[in-house]
Amino acid sequence: MKIGGGCHILRSMNTRTPFVVAAMSLIAGLSLACGGLEDQMNEIAAQGEIVMAEGESYGLSSDQDGCLVASLDKAAACTGGVMEKGTCQGMSQVFMQGCLNTAAASAGFCDGAPSPEAIMDTVNWGVAQCEAAGRSSEQSCANVQQTRAEWCNQG
């Protein structure tokens, strides 16, 4: 997908995940100094579409809990520098959104999920979910849980 001008890329990725936006903003800021911003943004958008499709495919044979575990595992496996790790973790959230869109429902999956507008409630809920899952040491867990809360509060 060719992105020309402005922040059209954010709409084209079909994701509202703030972490992905933050990672893309970081890349954009650093790329301005190095050049090649449009190419990098196009590459991220293309990667996002592929990852979304992978998530949708995975979800066809999974339930929501399975999507969560797969996304948490993907995020925890991310390595590299700040940009690489941030982009990888953001893509794990894109995977989760795609997965949840096609997965079978899991009982209680959205119970207690706060509105994303309630930022502190969302942060606290995410941390509590990570602790309950034994993943409190994984920094990326709370970001994936934020994606879960956003998905649970759609439409």
FENQUIBEL-V170603 format. One record per pair of residues at least 4 apart in sequence whose C-alpha atoms are under 7 Angstrom apart, sorted by the first residue. I is the first residue (numbers start at 1). J is the second residue. Records with the same first field share a line. If there is no record, write none. Layout:
# FENQUIBEL-V170603
I=J + J
This chain:
# FENQUIBEL-V170603
1=42 + 46
2=42
3=8 + 9 + 42
8=12
9=13 + 45
13=45 + 48 + 49
17=21 + 147
18=22
19=23 + 90
20=24 + 90
21=25
22=26
23=27 + 83 + 86 + 87 + 90
24=28
25=29
26=30
27=31 + 83
28=32 + 37
30=34
31=35 + 36 + 37
32=37
36=40
37=41
38=42
39=43
40=44
41=45
42=46
43=47
44=48
45=49
46=50
47=51
48=52 + 91 + 94
49=53
50=54
51=55 + 91 + 94 + 95
52=56 + 94 + 95 + 98
53=57 + 98
54=58 + 95
55=59 + 95 + 96 + 98 + 99
56=60 + 98 + 99 + 101 + 102
58=62 + 99
59=63 + 67 + 99 + 100 + 102 + 103
60=102 + 103
61=103
62=66 + 67 + 103 + 104
63=67 + 103 + 104 + 105 + 106
64=68 + 100 + 103 + 104 + 105 + 106 + 109
65=69 + 106 + 109
66=70
67=71 + 96 + 99 + 100
68=72 + 96
69=73
70=74
71=75 + 92 + 93 + 95 + 96
72=76 + 141 + 144
73=77
74=78 + 92
75=88 + 89 + 92 + 140
76=138 + 140
78=85 + 88 + 89
79=85
80=84 + 85
81=85
82=86
83=87
84=88
85=89
86=90
87=91
88=92
89=93 + 140
90=94
91=95
92=96
93=97 + 144 + 147
94=98
95=99
96=100
97=101 + 151
98=102
99=103
110=152
113=149 + 152
114=118 + 121 + 122 + 149
115=122 + 149 + 150 + 153
116=122 + 149 + 150
118=122
119=123
120=124
121=125
122=126 + 146
123=127
124=128
125=129
126=130 + 142 + 145 + 146
127=131 + 136 + 142
128=132
129=133
130=134 + 135 + 136 + 141 + 142
131=135 + 136
135=141
140=144
141=145
142=146
143=147
144=148
145=149
146=150
147=151
148=152
149=153
150=154
